[in-house]
Amino acid sequence: MKSKAVLEETDDRIGAWLNMIDRADAAWIAPANFTALPDGASVHLDSEKWCRVFFKPEANPHAAVPAATLAIHHATADTADILRYDYGSTRMHLRLYETVDFVLLRIEEGGEDILKVSQNKRRDAISAMAGLLLNPPPPAKAGGPETTWSFKFAGMIEDGSRFSTDASQEPVVMPSWASRVDGGIRAGHPYFVCFKNRQSGDGRLIMLNSHHWFDGHAWAPYQSPKGR
């Protein structure tokens, strides 16, 4: 079990990401295209890869029908390079925020309104929503039965609540993307956070510069001698 200080640091990081997304809302370029980015082809491939890992086809913006609308936000002193996708069926409107480090899937409209169901049914409603949108974690053994996400909740579930499958896992160094998925409710909207887990060719965990995803400089750690 990680120390309380590390757990609080991780919680603060997720809170900082949420606040960063709020700050970015005044500076989106939309509609946009990956060709508008200096290293758009790499950004597109990275986004496709991780969305395929994290989401079921119906929740994947790259497989959305009708097509998702892309918006881009260029990094500032206190925000990262961010992609935003708006998409979904008439039954559910989804909005996905993505950086080189994480994706945050927010349910804008549709689905079950978590805050309108009774308190004793909210945990099951959140788990059902995760099962509808997120790919399940890989089974413990190849060919084993499909597993499901099991969130741990602290107290009442209200607006502003956050929850995690394993809050003891530090996102930067956890061994697999499936080691931890987080979620919460913010301004009435449920959301889920998945963490991109990076490794070099020699197995080292990699940290990328979130301010330089769009221009390609974020990939520098992979190009160093140690990263080969």
N, C-alpha and C positions, 0 to 999 in steps of 0.2 A: 504494500500500500504506500502510495506516495505521501509525502508530508503535506500538512494542511497548507503550508505556504505555496507549494507547487500547485495544489488544487486551486487555490485562490488565484494564482497567476494565470492558469489556463482559463478560468472563468472570466477573469478580467480581459484576456485576449479576445474571447468571443464577444464580450460586451463592447470592446473597442471596434471589432469588425461591424457590429450592428450600428454603432454610432457613425462609423465611417460611411456606411451605405446611406445613412440619413444625410450626412453632409454632402454626399455626391449628387443628391437628387436635383440640385439646381444647375448641374453642368453636364447633361447628357447630350450626345449627338445621336439623333434618331430621325428617320430610319438610317441604319448604317450597314456597311458591308465589310467583310474581313479584308478586302483589297485596299481599304482606306488606311490600314495599319502598316507600319514599316516592315514588320515580320508577321503579316497576317496569316500566311500559310501555316506557320508553326503554331500560332495561337489557335487557329481553327482545328488543327490536328489534335492539339492538347485538349481542347474543349470537347471535341468528339469522343476522344478516348475516355475521359473521366466521366462524362455524362452517360456513356454506355456502361461503365463500371457501376455507377451509383444508382441509376434510375431504370425502372421498367420502361419498355418502349413507349407506352402512352404518356409517360412523364418526362421523356427525353426531348428536349427542344430541337435536337437535330433530326428527330423522326416525327415531329409534330405535323398533324394534318387538322386544320390548315397550317401553313408554315409559320414558325415563330418569327416575331419581329425583333430584330437585333438593335440594341443601342450600345454605345461605347462611352466610357468615361476615362479620359486621360489622367494619369496620376498628377497629383499636386503635392505640396509639402506635407499634407496630412491625410492624403488618400492614395490608394493604390490604383493601378490600371484595373478597370472593372468592365466586364461584359454584363449586359442585362438582356434577358429574353422574356418576351411576353407571349403567351400561347395558352392553348387549352381548348377543350370542346365547349359546347354550350352548357354542359353540366358542371364544368370546373375551369376557372381561370387561374392559371399559374404564372408566377413571375420568378425567374431564376437570376440570382446575382452570382457572378463567378470571378475569382481572381486566380492567380497562379498558385495560391495556397489552399483555397476552399471553394465550395459551392454552397449557396444558401437558397433553398427552394421554399417559396412562400405561397400559401394558398390565398389568393386575392378574393375570390368569390366561389361559391359552390361548395360541394362537400358538406360534411356535417359541421354545424356551428358549435365548436367545442364548448364555448361559454354559455350556450343555451341549454345544454343537456345537464342533468343533475350531476352534482359533484361526484357521486359514487359511480357514474358511468363515464367520466371524462378520461380516465386512464385507458379504458377499453377503446374509446373512440379515437384516441391518439394512436394507439397501437394498430387499429384497423386502417387508419389513414396512412401510416407508415407502410403497412403491408400492401396498400394499393399503389403507392408511388415509388417506394425504394426497392431496389434489388435486395434479396435476403443475403445475410452473411454466408460465406462459403461454408459447407459442412466441415466438421472437424476432421473427417476422413473422406478421401476421394470415393465418390459413389455412395456416400452416406445420405441419410434422410435430410430433406431441406430444413433449415433452421429459420428462426424468425428473430427480429430485433426485440429485445427485452429492455425497456426503458425503466430507469429507477427515478422515482419521484420523491420530492421532499415536501411533505405537507400538502396543503390545498393547492389545486390547480386553478390559477386565476390569470388575468391579464398581467404580463410581466414575468410569469413563471418560466423557468428553464428546467430541462431534464436531459439526462444522458444515459447511454447504455453502459458506460464505464468511465466515470469522472476521474478515476485514478490514472488513466492513460494520458500521457502528455502528447498532444498532437504532433509536435515537431519530431519526436523520437519514437513514437509507438511503432511496433513492427509491421503493421498492416493497416490499410485503409479501413478494414473491417473491425479493427480493435476498438473503435469508438465512433458513434454517431450521436449528435446532439439535436436538441429541438427546443421549442418554446412557443410562447404566445406573446406577440408584441402588437400593440394597438389593435387588438382583436383578431389578428391574423396568425394562424398557426404556421410554423416554419420548421424546416429540418436543415441541419448543417452537416455536411460531409467533408472530410479532410483529405486533401491530396497527399499521398504518401510517396515521397521521392527517394530513390536509391541510385547510387552510382553503379557503374559496371562491376566494381569490386565489393559491392554490398554496403558501402557506407551510406548513411542517411544524408540527404542533400537539402540545404536550405537555399531558396531562390529569392532574389530581390523583387518584391512585388511591385516596385515602381518601374521596373524595366521588362515587364512581360511583353508589351506591345512592340518594343524595338529590338527584342531578341537578346539583349544583354543579360537577361535573367539566367540564360543557360550557361553562363561562363563557368560555373563549378563543374559542369560536365566536360568542358573543354580543357580543364587543367590536367597536367600529367597524372595527378592522383585520381582524377575522375575517369580515366580511361581504363 
